[in-house]
Amino acid sequence: MTSATSTDLLRASAALIACLMVGASATAYAAAPADPSPSVRVSYHDLDLATEQGTQALYARIVLAARRVCEVSDIRKLAEVAAANACREQAIARAVRDVNNPRLAAIYTAHQRHG
């Protein structure tokens, strides 16, 4: 993003959030095809979500995807930084909720408590 605004970042967050759905192939999509917002696909078919290691890896992928979608083009603009942080927090929270895995939810909760 070259000129990110709060609206752009929220739209990016919505794109990531709206499509981090679990499919039969265990791939999460971060945007509907007609959505012009930035998007990231998060694949986790290679992970075993029944293990701590697998869910930690998925959480890391979700966080990385949220960082890529909710970028800040100018860190000197505090409003933009705040909007990007909110975008990331919303994207991660909704992605975790959409995956609907108790282990992933526990990891997310632990990260929320520790900052």
VMD Tcl script that builds the backbone (N, CA, C; Angstrom):
set m [mol new atoms 345]
animate dup $m
set s [atomselect $m all]
$s set {name element resname resid chain x y z} {
  {N N MET 1 A 0.838 -1.171 0.000}
  {CA C MET 1 A 0.000 0.000 0.000}
  {C C MET 1 A 0.884 1.235 0.000}
  {N N THR 2 A 0.658 2.125 -0.907}
  {CA C THR 2 A 1.478 3.320 -0.947}
  {C C THR 2 A 0.865 4.446 -0.152}
  {N N SER 3 A -0.428 4.557 -0.145}
  {CA C SER 3 A -1.091 5.619 0.594}
  {C C SER 3 A -2.218 5.012 1.415}
  {N N ALA 4 A -1.857 4.411 2.525}
  {CA C ALA 4 A -2.839 3.721 3.353}
  {C C ALA 4 A -3.596 4.718 4.200}
  {N N THR 5 A -4.906 4.544 4.257}
  {CA C THR 5 A -5.745 5.334 5.137}
  {C C THR 5 A -6.456 4.384 6.066}
  {N N SER 6 A -7.121 4.919 7.051}
  {CA C SER 6 A -7.872 4.071 7.975}
  {C C SER 6 A -8.894 3.243 7.217}
  {N N THR 7 A -9.561 3.839 6.243}
  {CA C THR 7 A -10.564 3.110 5.461}
  {C C THR 7 A -9.916 2.001 4.666}
  {N N ASP 8 A -8.777 2.282 4.027}
  {CA C ASP 8 A -8.074 1.250 3.256}
  {C C ASP 8 A -7.669 0.090 4.151}
  {N N LEU 9 A -7.149 0.410 5.325}
  {CA C LEU 9 A -6.695 -0.636 6.231}
  {C C LEU 9 A -7.862 -1.458 6.766}
  {N N LEU 10 A -8.966 -0.805 7.060}
  {CA C LEU 10 A -10.136 -1.558 7.519}
  {C C LEU 10 A -10.682 -2.434 6.404}
  {N N ARG 11 A -10.647 -1.931 5.170}
  {CA C ARG 11 A -11.091 -2.733 4.035}
  {C C ARG 11 A -10.170 -3.938 3.856}
  {N N ALA 12 A -8.873 -3.732 4.024}
  {CA C ALA 12 A -7.917 -4.829 3.929}
  {C C ALA 12 A -8.179 -5.862 5.019}
  {N N SER 13 A -8.461 -5.364 6.215}
  {CA C SER 13 A -8.788 -6.260 7.317}
  {C C SER 13 A -10.029 -7.073 6.994}
  {N N ALA 14 A -11.027 -6.414 6.444}
  {CA C ALA 14 A -12.265 -7.110 6.086}
  {C C ALA 14 A -12.002 -8.169 5.031}
  {N N ALA 15 A -11.116 -7.877 4.087}
  {CA C ALA 15 A -10.790 -8.849 3.046}
  {C C ALA 15 A -10.140 -10.086 3.645}
  {N N LEU 16 A -9.199 -9.870 4.548}
  {CA C LEU 16 A -8.538 -10.993 5.193}
  {C C LEU 16 A -9.527 -11.772 6.038}
  {N N ILE 17 A -10.337 -11.049 6.769}
  {CA C ILE 17 A -11.301 -11.649 7.679}
  {C C ILE 17 A -12.382 -12.418 6.934}
  {N N ALA 18 A -12.944 -11.791 5.922}
  {CA C ALA 18 A -14.098 -12.358 5.239}
  {C C ALA 18 A -13.802 -13.707 4.620}
  {N N CYS 19 A -12.564 -13.929 4.265}
  {CA C CYS 19 A -12.275 -15.142 3.516}
  {C C CYS 19 A -11.332 -16.096 4.206}
  {N N LEU 20 A -11.039 -15.904 5.447}
  {CA C LEU 20 A -10.249 -16.892 6.170}
  {C C LEU 20 A -11.204 -17.976 6.663}
  {N N MET 21 A -11.776 -18.648 5.715}
  {CA C MET 21 A -12.726 -19.713 6.002}
  {C C MET 21 A -12.051 -21.057 5.768}
  {N N VAL 22 A -12.434 -22.017 6.530}
  {CA C VAL 22 A -11.861 -23.336 6.389}
  {C C VAL 22 A -12.623 -24.085 5.312}
  {N N GLY 23 A -11.897 -24.535 4.321}
  {CA C GLY 23 A -12.492 -25.317 3.243}
  {C C GLY 23 A -12.096 -26.765 3.391}
  {N N ALA 24 A -12.600 -27.572 2.493}
  {CA C ALA 24 A -12.280 -28.995 2.542}
  {C C ALA 24 A -10.789 -29.229 2.369}
  {N N SER 25 A -10.120 -28.351 1.655}
  {CA C SER 25 A -8.690 -28.526 1.431}
  {C C SER 25 A -7.849 -27.897 2.532}
  {N N ALA 26 A -8.474 -27.366 3.543}
  {CA C ALA 26 A -7.790 -26.716 4.664}
  {C C ALA 26 A -6.924 -25.560 4.177}
  {N N THR 27 A -7.457 -24.790 3.274}
  {CA C THR 27 A -6.784 -23.586 2.795}
  {C C THR 27 A -7.686 -22.418 3.110}
  {N N ALA 28 A -7.106 -21.374 3.668}
  {CA C ALA 28 A -7.878 -20.183 3.979}
  {C C ALA 28 A -7.608 -19.144 2.901}
  {N N TYR 29 A -8.653 -18.526 2.406}
  {CA C TYR 29 A -8.511 -17.486 1.400}
  {C C TYR 29 A -8.774 -16.147 2.045}
  {N N ALA 30 A -7.980 -15.157 1.676}
  {CA C ALA 30 A -8.070 -13.865 2.312}
  {C C ALA 30 A -8.748 -12.817 1.448}
  {N N ALA 31 A -9.491 -13.207 0.443}
  {CA C ALA 31 A -10.287 -12.237 -0.319}
  {C C ALA 31 A -11.210 -12.951 -1.282}
  {N N ALA 32 A -12.383 -12.400 -1.438}
  {CA C ALA 32 A -13.302 -12.900 -2.441}
  {C C ALA 32 A -12.757 -12.476 -3.806}
  {N N PRO 33 A -12.975 -13.229 -4.873}
  {CA C PRO 33 A -12.402 -12.900 -6.165}
  {C C PRO 33 A -12.741 -11.499 -6.658}
  {N N ALA 34 A -13.927 -10.993 -6.375}
  {CA C ALA 34 A -14.328 -9.679 -6.867}
  {C C ALA 34 A -13.891 -8.548 -5.943}
  {N N ASP 35 A -13.289 -8.868 -4.817}
  {CA C ASP 35 A -12.893 -7.861 -3.840}
  {C C ASP 35 A -11.549 -7.245 -4.245}
  {N N PRO 36 A -11.492 -5.915 -4.466}
  {CA C PRO 36 A -10.247 -5.279 -4.879}
  {C C PRO 36 A -9.258 -5.030 -3.733}
  {N N SER 37 A -9.633 -5.334 -2.512}
  {CA C SER 37 A -8.765 -5.098 -1.363}
  {C C SER 37 A -7.587 -6.062 -1.379}
  {N N PRO 38 A -6.486 -5.665 -0.747}
  {CA C PRO 38 A -5.346 -6.579 -0.641}
  {C C PRO 38 A -5.769 -7.863 0.054}
  {N N SER 39 A -5.170 -8.954 -0.337}
  {CA C SER 39 A -5.553 -10.230 0.260}
  {C C SER 39 A -4.349 -11.156 0.345}
  {N N VAL 40 A -4.477 -12.137 1.219}
  {CA C VAL 40 A -3.450 -13.146 1.405}
  {C C VAL 40 A -4.145 -14.477 1.625}
  {N N ARG 41 A -3.652 -15.503 0.981}
  {CA C ARG 41 A -4.177 -16.844 1.173}
  {C C ARG 41 A -3.328 -17.535 2.234}
  {N N VAL 42 A -3.985 -18.112 3.223}
  {CA C VAL 42 A -3.272 -18.808 4.296}
  {C C VAL 42 A -3.591 -20.293 4.176}
  {N N SER 43 A -2.588 -21.045 3.792}
  {CA C SER 43 A -2.755 -22.485 3.623}
  {C C SER 43 A -2.243 -23.197 4.865}
  {N N TYR 44 A -2.969 -24.213 5.295}
  {CA C TYR 44 A -2.485 -24.983 6.429}
  {C C TYR 44 A -2.822 -26.461 6.303}
  {N N HIS 45 A -2.987 -26.913 5.069}
  {CA C HIS 45 A -3.275 -28.332 4.859}
  {C C HIS 45 A -2.112 -29.220 5.300}
  {N N ASP 46 A -0.917 -28.635 5.389}
  {CA C ASP 46 A 0.271 -29.384 5.787}
  {C C ASP 46 A 0.462 -29.445 7.300}
  {N N LEU 47 A -0.417 -28.800 8.048}
  {CA C LEU 47 A -0.279 -28.733 9.504}
  {C C LEU 47 A -1.248 -29.672 10.207}
  {N N ASP 48 A -0.819 -30.207 11.324}
  {CA C ASP 48 A -1.686 -31.034 12.161}
  {C C ASP 48 A -2.187 -30.164 13.307}
  {N N LEU 49 A -3.442 -29.723 13.191}
  {CA C LEU 49 A -3.994 -28.826 14.207}
  {C C LEU 49 A -4.352 -29.539 15.503}
  {N N ALA 50 A -4.104 -30.819 15.565}
  {CA C ALA 50 A -4.307 -31.557 16.808}
  {C C ALA 50 A -3.069 -31.474 17.696}
  {N N THR 51 A -2.014 -30.830 17.189}
  {CA C THR 51 A -0.778 -30.694 17.963}
  {C C THR 51 A -0.499 -29.228 18.270}
  {N N GLU 52 A 0.252 -29.008 19.328}
  {CA C GLU 52 A 0.662 -27.652 19.707}
  {C C GLU 52 A 1.532 -27.042 18.605}
  {N N GLN 53 A 2.432 -27.830 18.062}
  {CA C GLN 53 A 3.337 -27.347 17.014}
  {C C GLN 53 A 2.557 -26.908 15.770}
  {N N GLY 54 A 1.570 -27.697 15.377}
  {CA C GLY 54 A 0.769 -27.361 14.201}
  {C C GLY 54 A -0.051 -26.099 14.395}
  {N N THR 55 A -0.655 -25.951 15.569}
  {CA C THR 55 A -1.471 -24.763 15.803}
  {C C THR 55 A -0.603 -23.515 15.989}
  {N N GLN 56 A 0.575 -23.673 16.571}
  {CA C GLN 56 A 1.500 -22.541 16.686}
  {C C GLN 56 A 1.924 -22.066 15.292}
  {N N ALA 57 A 2.177 -23.011 14.405}
  {CA C ALA 57 A 2.578 -22.667 13.038}
  {C C ALA 57 A 1.443 -21.949 12.311}
  {N N LEU 58 A 0.211 -22.413 12.488}
  {CA C LEU 58 A -0.925 -21.743 11.856}
  {C C LEU 58 A -1.093 -20.341 12.409}
  {N N TYR 59 A -0.977 -20.175 13.713}
  {CA C TYR 59 A -1.100 -18.845 14.305}
  {C C TYR 59 A -0.046 -17.905 13.717}
  {N N ALA 60 A 1.166 -18.391 13.582}
  {CA C ALA 60 A 2.240 -17.568 13.008}
  {C C ALA 60 A 1.908 -17.176 11.569}
  {N N ARG 61 A 1.336 -18.088 10.802}
  {CA C ARG 61 A 0.954 -17.781 9.423}
  {C C ARG 61 A -0.152 -16.735 9.364}
  {N N ILE 62 A -1.112 -16.845 10.265}
  {CA C ILE 62 A -2.205 -15.868 10.312}
  {C C ILE 62 A -1.669 -14.484 10.660}
  {N N VAL 63 A -0.779 -14.424 11.643}
  {CA C VAL 63 A -0.186 -13.140 12.045}
  {C C VAL 63 A 0.603 -12.548 10.886}
  {N N LEU 64 A 1.379 -13.358 10.203}
  {CA C LEU 64 A 2.166 -12.879 9.065}
  {C C LEU 64 A 1.249 -12.353 7.956}
  {N N ALA 65 A 0.174 -13.079 7.673}
  {CA C ALA 65 A -0.777 -12.640 6.645}
  {C C ALA 65 A -1.412 -11.306 7.036}
  {N N ALA 66 A -1.783 -11.164 8.295}
  {CA C ALA 66 A -2.390 -9.912 8.756}
  {C C ALA 66 A -1.394 -8.759 8.640}
  {N N ARG 67 A -0.138 -9.013 8.918}
  {CA C ARG 67 A 0.886 -7.966 8.789}
  {C C ARG 67 A 1.056 -7.537 7.333}
  {N N ARG 68 A 0.991 -8.518 6.423}
  {CA C ARG 68 A 1.144 -8.186 5.002}
  {C C ARG 68 A -0.049 -7.405 4.479}
  {N N VAL 69 A -1.240 -7.765 4.919}
  {CA C VAL 69 A -2.449 -7.099 4.435}
  {C C VAL 69 A -2.626 -5.729 5.082}
  {N N CYS 70 A -2.236 -5.592 6.319}
  {CA C CYS 70 A -2.452 -4.349 7.072}
  {C C CYS 70 A -1.141 -3.584 7.238}
  {N N GLU 71 A -0.506 -3.271 6.150}
  {CA C GLU 71 A 0.770 -2.567 6.182}
  {C C GLU 71 A 0.593 -1.077 6.474}
  {N N VAL 72 A 1.666 -0.471 6.930}
  {CA C VAL 72 A 1.712 0.965 7.153}
  {C C VAL 72 A 2.741 1.524 6.175}
  {N N SER 73 A 2.337 2.505 5.376}
  {CA C SER 73 A 3.282 3.066 4.409}
  {C C SER 73 A 4.142 4.169 5.020}
  {N N ASP 74 A 3.675 4.809 6.076}
  {CA C ASP 74 A 4.443 5.889 6.699}
  {C C ASP 74 A 4.267 5.820 8.215}
  {N N ILE 75 A 5.277 5.302 8.904}
  {CA C ILE 75 A 5.158 5.123 10.355}
  {C C ILE 75 A 5.152 6.445 11.112}
  {N N ARG 76 A 5.396 7.529 10.416}
  {CA C ARG 76 A 5.346 8.845 11.071}
  {C C ARG 76 A 3.908 9.329 11.255}
  {N N LYS 77 A 2.962 8.687 10.577}
  {CA C LYS 77 A 1.548 9.065 10.695}
  {C C LYS 77 A 0.898 8.164 11.735}
  {N N LEU 78 A 0.734 8.714 12.920}
  {CA C LEU 78 A 0.235 7.914 14.043}
  {C C LEU 78 A -1.148 7.331 13.785}
  {N N ALA 79 A -2.012 8.066 13.103}
  {CA C ALA 79 A -3.347 7.551 12.805}
  {C C ALA 79 A -3.253 6.323 11.902}
  {N N GLU 80 A -2.317 6.341 10.981}
  {CA C GLU 80 A -2.131 5.202 10.082}
  {C C GLU 80 A -1.588 3.989 10.839}
  {N N VAL 81 A -0.670 4.229 11.742}
  {CA C VAL 81 A -0.120 3.153 12.565}
  {C C VAL 81 A -1.225 2.546 13.430}
  {N N ALA 82 A -2.036 3.385 14.038}
  {CA C ALA 82 A -3.137 2.898 14.880}
  {C C ALA 82 A -4.142 2.105 14.055}
  {N N ALA 83 A -4.461 2.601 12.858}
  {CA C ALA 83 A -5.412 1.891 12.001}
  {C C ALA 83 A -4.844 0.544 11.568}
  {N N ALA 84 A -3.562 0.490 11.268}
  {CA C ALA 84 A -2.931 -0.778 10.874}
  {C C ALA 84 A -2.947 -1.769 12.034}
  {N N ASN 85 A -2.666 -1.280 13.237}
  {CA C ASN 85 A -2.707 -2.163 14.413}
  {C C ASN 85 A -4.110 -2.715 14.630}
  {N N ALA 86 A -5.113 -1.865 14.513}
  {CA C ALA 86 A -6.500 -2.309 14.674}
  {C C ALA 86 A -6.867 -3.307 13.575}
  {N N CYS 87 A -6.430 -3.021 12.355}
  {CA C CYS 87 A -6.672 -3.917 11.226}
  {C C CYS 87 A -6.097 -5.304 11.516}
  {N N ARG 88 A -4.848 -5.346 11.975}
  {CA C ARG 88 A -4.200 -6.624 12.280}
  {C C ARG 88 A -4.927 -7.373 13.391}
  {N N GLU 89 A -5.259 -6.651 14.455}
  {CA C GLU 89 A -5.942 -7.287 15.586}
  {C C GLU 89 A -7.270 -7.896 15.159}
  {N N GLN 90 A -8.050 -7.156 14.376}
  {CA C GLN 90 A -9.338 -7.662 13.898}
  {C C GLN 90 A -9.157 -8.854 12.968}
  {N N ALA 91 A -8.202 -8.753 12.066}
  {CA C ALA 91 A -7.974 -9.837 11.110}
  {C C ALA 91 A -7.566 -11.119 11.821}
  {N N ILE 92 A -6.663 -11.007 12.771}
  {CA C ILE 92 A -6.205 -12.189 13.508}
  {C C ILE 92 A -7.346 -12.781 14.327}
  {N N ALA 93 A -8.069 -11.941 15.038}
  {CA C ALA 93 A -9.170 -12.432 15.873}
  {C C ALA 93 A -10.219 -13.170 15.043}
  {N N ARG 94 A -10.601 -12.589 13.933}
  {CA C ARG 94 A -11.632 -13.230 13.116}
  {C C ARG 94 A -11.120 -14.471 12.416}
  {N N ALA 95 A -9.866 -14.466 11.996}
  {CA C ALA 95 A -9.303 -15.667 11.368}
  {C C ALA 95 A -9.286 -16.821 12.357}
  {N N VAL 96 A -8.868 -16.536 13.584}
  {CA C VAL 96 A -8.848 -17.572 14.624}
  {C C VAL 96 A -10.265 -18.089 14.868}
  {N N ARG 97 A -11.217 -17.170 14.949}
  {CA C ARG 97 A -12.603 -17.580 15.156}
  {C C ARG 97 A -13.115 -18.414 13.985}
  {N N ASP 98 A -12.786 -18.012 12.756}
  {CA C ASP 98 A -13.262 -18.732 11.580}
  {C C ASP 98 A -12.676 -20.137 11.464}
  {N N VAL 99 A -11.434 -20.312 11.888}
  {CA C VAL 99 A -10.827 -21.647 11.855}
  {C C VAL 99 A -11.526 -22.550 12.870}
  {N N ASN 100 A -11.973 -21.969 13.986}
  {CA C ASN 100 A -12.768 -22.698 14.977}
  {C C ASN 100 A -12.040 -23.930 15.517}
  {N N ASN 101 A -10.835 -23.703 16.020}
  {CA C ASN 101 A -10.045 -24.785 16.594}
  {C C ASN 101 A -9.689 -24.385 18.025}
  {N N PRO 102 A -10.038 -25.225 19.006}
  {CA C PRO 102 A -9.780 -24.870 20.412}
  {C C PRO 102 A -8.305 -24.598 20.724}
  {N N ARG 103 A -7.408 -25.367 20.137}
  {CA C ARG 103 A -5.976 -25.146 20.381}
  {C C ARG 103 A -5.538 -23.783 19.851}
  {N N LEU 104 A -6.002 -23.447 18.653}
  {CA C LEU 104 A -5.660 -22.157 18.052}
  {C C LEU 104 A -6.241 -21.015 18.890}
  {N N ALA 105 A -7.451 -21.190 19.358}
  {CA C ALA 105 A -8.080 -20.174 20.210}
  {C C ALA 105 A -7.289 -19.984 21.502}
  {N N ALA 106 A -6.790 -21.060 22.072}
  {CA C ALA 106 A -5.995 -20.967 23.310}
  {C C ALA 106 A -4.685 -20.229 23.053}
  {N N ILE 107 A -4.053 -20.496 21.927}
  {CA C ILE 107 A -2.815 -19.792 21.579}
  {C C ILE 107 A -3.091 -18.305 21.387}
  {N N TYR 108 A -4.169 -18.000 20.693}
  {CA C TYR 108 A -4.552 -16.608 20.477}
  {C C TYR 108 A -4.794 -15.907 21.820}
  {N N THR 109 A -5.529 -16.530 22.705}
  {CA C THR 109 A -5.826 -15.960 24.017}
  {C C THR 109 A -4.545 -15.723 24.807}
  {N N ALA 110 A -3.626 -16.660 24.767}
  {CA C ALA 110 A -2.355 -16.508 25.474}
  {C C ALA 110 A -1.573 -15.316 24.917}
  {N N HIS 111 A -1.571 -15.146 23.615}
  {CA C HIS 111 A -0.878 -14.005 23.013}
  {C C HIS 111 A -1.551 -12.691 23.393}
  {N N GLN 112 A -2.859 -12.680 23.508}
  {CA C GLN 112 A -3.591 -11.468 23.883}
  {C C GLN 112 A -3.231 -11.041 25.304}
  {N N ARG 113 A -3.084 -11.992 26.180}
  {CA C ARG 113 A -2.759 -11.691 27.585}
  {C C ARG 113 A -1.340 -11.168 27.742}
  {N N HIS 114 A -0.443 -11.655 26.908}
  {CA C HIS 114 A 0.959 -11.283 27.028}
  {C C HIS 114 A 1.372 -10.143 26.117}
  {N N GLY 115 A 0.437 -9.662 25.305}
  {CA C GLY 115 A 0.727 -8.515 24.438}
  {C C GLY 115 A 1.388 -8.825 23.195}
}
mol reanalyze $m
mol bondsrecalc $m
mol representation Tube
mol addrep $m
